[in-house]
Every structure is written in structure tokens, then in C-alpha cells.
């Protein structure tokens, strides 16, 4: 862990000042991802952490977010990191740094930021305890968040809520349980569970179709998700974040697939 934090502190040097709103540096642009990462898992894991956990989603357009993700996807290698700087009207520039770090457990895909989760602002210096950074294991095309690694204990815990189990099966590192996700989604949507839980069901239905490359069905699922949320009288309004994030994810995948 100390090795990872030290590396993140190095790659997130914040001394440069961006000359444009978005500045991307590091590595050449390849025609294919050099790490063998599937586009869906790349988009799913990075868009939320890069843009939603720090408020950048409110500053950037879909095209701008896509441009950043596209550059990272086609630039980052085991040897080359990608450094993104986004000018802020007040305070230090936002920094997103992507790279591969080798550990005893294998290569990790790392996203480091200078956004302090405690003060909720971008800072000049990295706070090892509070700055947002994420690392993901790479496994046969999947990016797997470190907290999503499969274990029987985690499966037992997640089985208490159907939507949690669906999430686990879709995004853990156990390929054998992937096929269990769709029947659980269908079961949840046909159940009498709360509207809030079923909202997750519609979310994961869209994720399922994106994962399987069916953009048309993913867009249909997104429309149903939004309609379900807007017509429900019991889902807390704050859950509109789910519809916003689902929309962004679909928009990112549309651009990757169609460009």
C-alpha cells in the first residue's frame, strides 16, 4: 500500500499550469488498447470515479468527458502514464493521473486525483489519507475494483439484497457467475420489492446490455429507467443521480462504439 501511495504522489505532481481547459499528456495514441481492457469495463469503472466523485461531471460536456476517456484508453500502457489537467475557475487545476503499477498481486490500473474527499476541493498537494484515488485489478479484459474481488463471504453478504448480488456478479473477477446476473435482474424487476431496489434493477439491465454490446437495448433500458424514476412516488429525489450517471455511461459507450 505504501508503494502505491508513493507512486500516486509522484504521478500527481501539480506544478504545471494548463494553457487550455483540458490538457492531456503522456504516451502515444494507439489504434487499440495496449492492456487488453474491454471498453465497457473501462468506461464503467473510470467515468464515475473520474468525473462524478469530484464534481467534474457538472463542468464537462459529454464530448469533453469522452475525449478524456478516449485518450486514456488508447494511450495508457504498462510503461506510459496519462496525465489530465482541467482548469478550474477558482483554486488549483483538477488533475487526473492514470497509470499501471506493478504489485505482488499483479498489475493494477490506477486513477489518482488531487481532489480531497474531506475538504471537497482540488488541492495543490496530495493528501495520502483523503485524496481520491482508485485502483483496479486487470483480469482478462475486466477492470475489477479492489473491493469487488470475489469471495464466498462477500457473496453471502450481498445475497441479503438482490441488487447487491447482481452488482457483484456483473463486476467481480469471477467469470463463472456472470451468467447469474440476467436471471436475477429479471426476477427483481418482476418482484414486489421497493421502487428504489427495482430502480437498481433497471440500472443493471442497462449495464447488462452495454456489457453485451447491445447499444439499442441499453438505450431502451435507460428510457425505462428514467420513466420509472419520474413516475415513482417513493424513490427519494436524490436518486436522480443514478439516472444521470446511467445517461453519462450510455453516452460514453455510444461515442466509443460509433466513433
C-alpha positions in Angstrom: 0.0 0.0 0.0 2.8 2.4 0.8 4.4 1.7 -2.6 1.1 2.6 -4.3 0.6 5.8 -2.4 4.2 6.9 -3.0 3.7 6.3 -6.7 0.5 8.2 -6.7 2.2 11.2 -5.1 4.8 11.2 -7.8 2.5 10.9 -10.7 0.2 13.7 -9.4 2.8 16.4 -9.4 0.8 19.6 -9.6 3.3 22.2 -10.5 2.3 22.8 -14.2 -0.4 25.2 -15.2 -2.7 24.2 -18.0 -2.8 26.5 -21.0 -6.2 25.2 -22.1 -9.3 24.0 -20.3 -8.2 20.4 -20.8 -4.7 19.3 -21.3 -3.7 15.6 -21.8 -0.2 14.4 -21.9 1.7 11.1 -21.8 2.2 8.3 -24.3 1.4 8.0 -28.0 -2.1 7.2 -29.3 -2.5 3.6 -30.4 -5.3 2.1 -32.5 -6.1 -0.4 -29.8 -5.9 -0.5 -26.0 -2.5 -1.8 -25.2 -3.6 -3.5 -22.0 -6.4 -5.6 -23.4 -9.1 -3.9 -21.4 -12.7 -4.2 -22.6 -14.2 -0.9 -23.5 -17.3 -1.4 -21.3 -15.4 -2.3 -18.2 -13.0 0.6 -18.8 -15.9 3.1 -19.2 -17.9 1.7 -16.3 -15.1 1.8 -13.8 -13.5 5.1 -14.8 -16.3 7.6 -15.7 -17.8 7.7 -12.3 -14.6 7.9 -10.4 -13.0 10.4 -12.8 -16.0 12.8 -13.2 -18.7 12.2 -10.6 -16.8 11.7 -7.3 -15.2 15.2 -7.7 -17.9 17.3 -9.4 -16.2 17.4 -12.8 -19.4 16.0 -14.4 -21.0 19.3 -13.7 -18.2 21.2 -15.5 -17.6 19.0 -18.5 -19.7 18.1 -21.6 -20.3 14.6 -22.7 -17.9 15.2 -25.6 -15.2 16.5 -23.2 -15.6 13.6 -20.9 -15.4 11.2 -23.8 -12.3 12.9 -25.2 -10.5 12.4 -21.8 -11.6 8.7 -21.6 -10.7 8.0 -25.2 -7.2 9.5 -24.8 -6.6 7.5 -21.7 -7.9 4.3 -23.2 -5.8 4.5 -26.3 -2.6 5.9 -24.7 -2.0 4.3 -21.3 0.4 1.3 -21.3 2.4 -0.5 -18.7 5.2 2.0 -19.4 3.3 5.2 -20.1 1.0 7.0 -17.8 -1.6 9.6 -18.9 -1.9 12.9 -17.1 -5.0 15.0 -17.5 -5.3 18.6 -16.3 -8.6 20.5 -16.2 -8.5 24.2 -15.5 -10.7 25.4 -12.6 -12.1 28.9 -12.3 -11.0 29.1 -8.6 -8.2 27.2 -7.0 -5.8 24.6 -8.3 -6.4 22.8 -11.5 -8.0 19.4 -11.4 -5.6 16.5 -12.1 -6.5 13.0 -13.1 -3.5 10.7 -13.5 -3.8 7.2 -14.9 -1.1 4.5 -14.9 -0.2 0.9 -14.3 1.5 -0.1 -11.0 3.1 -3.5 -10.6 2.4 -5.2 -7.2 3.0 -8.6 -5.8 -0.7 -9.3 -6.6 -0.3 -8.3 -10.2 -0.6 -5.2 -12.3 -3.1 -2.5 -11.1 -4.8 0.1 -13.2 -4.7 3.3 -11.1 -6.6 6.6 -11.2 -5.2 9.2 -8.9 -6.6 12.7 -8.3 -5.9 15.8 -6.3 -9.5 16.0 -5.1 -9.7 15.9 -1.4 -12.7 13.9 -0.3 -12.7 15.6 3.1 -12.4 19.3 2.1 -14.3 18.6 -1.2 -11.9 20.7 -3.3 -9.0 20.2 -5.6 -5.8 20.9 -3.8 -2.2 21.8 -4.7 -0.8 18.8 -2.8 -2.0 15.3 -2.5 -3.3 14.2 0.9 -2.4 10.5 1.2 -5.4 10.0 3.6 -8.1 11.9 1.9 -7.3 12.5 -1.8 -9.5 10.3 -4.1 -7.6 7.6 -5.9 -8.8 4.2 -7.2 -7.1 1.1 -8.3 -8.4 -1.8 -10.2 -7.2 -5.3 -10.9 -6.9 -6.3 -14.6 -8.3 -9.7 -15.4 -8.9 -11.0 -18.9 -10.3 -7.7 -20.2 -12.1 -6.7 -17.0 -11.2 -3.9 -14.7 -12.2 -5.0 -11.2 -12.3 -2.5 -8.3 -10.3 -3.8 -5.4 -13.3 -4.0 -3.2 -15.3 -6.1 -5.7 -13.0 -9.1 -5.7 -15.0 -12.3 -5.3 -15.2 -14.2 -2.1 -17.7 -16.6 -0.7 -18.1 -14.3 2.3 -18.9 -11.3 0.1 -21.4 -13.4 -1.9 -23.1 -14.4 1.3 -23.3 -10.7 2.5 -24.5 -9.5 -0.9 -27.2 -12.2 -1.1 -29.2 -10.2 1.5 -30.2 -7.8 -1.3 -30.8 -8.9 -4.8 -29.4 -5.8 -6.4 -26.2 -6.1 -4.5 -25.8 -9.7 -5.7 -26.4 -8.5 -9.3 -23.8 -5.9 -9.0 -21.3 -8.4 -7.6 -21.9 -10.9 -10.4 -21.6 -8.3 -13.1 -18.4 -6.6 -11.8 -16.4 -9.1 -9.7 -13.4 -11.1 -11.0 -15.3 -14.4 -11.1 -16.3 -15.1 -14.7 -18.3 -18.2 -13.8 -21.1 -16.2 -12.0 -21.6 -13.7 -14.9 -24.5 -15.8 -16.3 -26.4 -15.5 -13.0 -26.9 -11.7 -13.3 -29.6 -11.5 -16.0 -32.0 -14.0 -14.3 -31.6 -12.1 -11.1 -32.3 -8.8 -12.9 -35.5 -10.3 -14.4 -36.5 -11.7 -11.0 -36.0 -8.3 -9.3 -38.0 -6.4 -11.9 -40.9 -8.8 -11.7 -40.9 -8.8 -7.9 -42.7 -6.7 -5.3 -39.5 -5.2 -4.0 -39.4 -1.4 -3.3 -39.3 1.0 -6.2 -35.8 2.0 -5.0 -34.5 -1.5 -5.3 -36.2 -2.0 -8.7 -34.6 1.2 -9.9 -31.2 -0.6 -9.4 -32.7 -3.4 -11.4 -33.4 -1.2 -14.4 -29.9 0.3 -14.0 -28.3 -3.1 -14.1 -30.4 -4.1 -17.0 -28.9 -1.3 -19.0 -25.4 -2.3 -17.8 -26.1 -5.8 -18.9 -26.9 -4.7 -22.4 -23.9 -2.4 -22.6 -21.7 -5.3 -21.4 -23.0 -7.4 -24.2 -22.6 -4.8 -26.9 -26.3 -4.1 -27.5 -26.5 -0.3 -27.5 -30.1 -0.2 -28.8 -31.4 -2.3 -25.8 -29.2 -0.3 -23.4 -30.8 3.0 -24.7 -34.3 1.4 -24.3 -33.4 0.4 -20.8 -32.2 3.9 -20.0 -35.5 5.4 -21.2 -37.4 2.9 -19.0 -35.2 3.7 -16.0 -35.9 7.5 -16.3 -39.6 6.9 -16.8 -39.7 4.6 -13.8 -37.9 7.1 -11.6 -40.0 10.1 -12.7 -43.3 8.2 -12.1 -42.4 6.7 -8.7 -43.8 8.5 -5.7 -41.5 6.6 -3.2 -38.0 6.9 -4.7 -36.1 9.7 -2.9 -35.3 12.6 -5.4 -31.6 12.3 -4.6 -31.6 9.1 -6.6 -31.8 11.1 -9.8 -28.0 10.8 -9.6 -28.5 7.2 -10.8 -30.3 8.3 -13.9 -27.7 11.0 -14.6 -24.8 8.5 -14.2 -26.6 5.9 -16.3 -27.1 8.6 -19.0 -23.5 9.5 -19.0 -22.3 5.9 -19.2 -24.6 5.3 -22.2 -23.3 8.5 -23.9 -19.7 7.4 -23.4 -20.3 4.0 -24.8 -22.2 5.4 -27.8 -19.2 7.5 -28.7 -16.7 4.7 -28.2 -18.8 2.4 -30.4 -19.7 4.8 -33.1 -16.5 6.8 -33.4 
